Amino acid sequence: MVSAALALAVLVVPFEVHARRHVEPEFVASGLQQAVALSALPTQAQDVHRRILVGGPFRYEKDGVVFGNRERILPRQPRGFYREYTVPTPGERDRGARRIVCGGKDVQRPETCFYTRDHYSSFNPIDPQR
């Protein structure tokens, strides 16, 4: 019985390691995760994304301010490229941890957007086509 369990463990472990390697390692190492479909984000994030594209209105005074990328997780860009927006979290009394950070020359036509649910510890690129 022990040898059967050991044989099963030997079969399972390589599969798990292989599955982890399939995740883009440069994203995990830098705090960037795999792209997420806009339609898969919380409804509050989808609403904020729509508001970004039309120029507001936004719920919080700090929405639209320059995001400095001090964590250096997002791709390097000149200061002022990225702007951040609060994604309201139901039940939170303050701004919470969720944000969308978008970058580009035209604020209403961002070149790229990222979602963070953990206050800049990690980011998922947003795929607006899905």
Residue pairs with C-beta under 8 A, 6 or more apart in sequence:
23 34
24 34
26 32
27 33
27 34
30 73
31 71
31 73
31 121
31 122
31 123
32 73
32 74
32 114
32 122
32 123
32 124
32 125
33 122
33 123
33 124
34 124
34 125
35 124
35 125
35 126
35 127
36 115
36 124
36 125
36 126
36 127
37 126
37 127
37 130
38 46
38 49
38 126
38 127
38 128
38 129
38 130
39 46
39 130
40 130
41 49
41 115
41 126
42 87
42 98
44 87
44 88
44 89
44 90
44 98
45 87
45 98
45 100
45 115
48 58
48 85
48 86
48 87
48 88
48 100
49 100
49 113
49 126
49 128
51 57
51 58
51 85
52 85
52 100
52 102
52 107
52 108
52 110
52 113
53 108
53 109
54 108
55 107
55 108
56 63
56 64
58 64
58 85
58 86
59 86
59 88
60 86
60 95
62 84
62 86
62 95
63 84
63 85
63 86
64 83
64 84
64 85
64 107
65 83
65 84
66 79
66 80
66 82
66 83
66 84
67 82
67 83
67 84
67 101
68 79
68 82
69 76
69 77
69 82
71 120
71 121
73 120
73 122
73 123
74 82
74 101
74 103
74 114
74 123
77 103
81 103
81 104
82 101
82 102
82 103
83 101
83 102
83 103
83 107
84 99
84 100
84 101
85 99
85 100
85 101
85 102
86 95
86 96
86 98
86 99
87 96
87 98
87 99
87 100
87 115
88 95
88 96
88 98
89 96
89 97
89 98
97 116
97 117
97 118
97 119
98 115
98 116
98 117
98 119
99 115
99 116
99 119
99 120
100 113
100 114
100 115
100 116
100 126
101 113
101 114
101 116
101 123
102 110
102 112
102 113
102 114
103 110
103 111
103 112
103 113
104 110
104 111
104 112
105 111
112 125
113 125
113 126
113 128
114 123
114 124
114 125
114 126
115 123
115 124
115 126
116 122
116 123
116 124
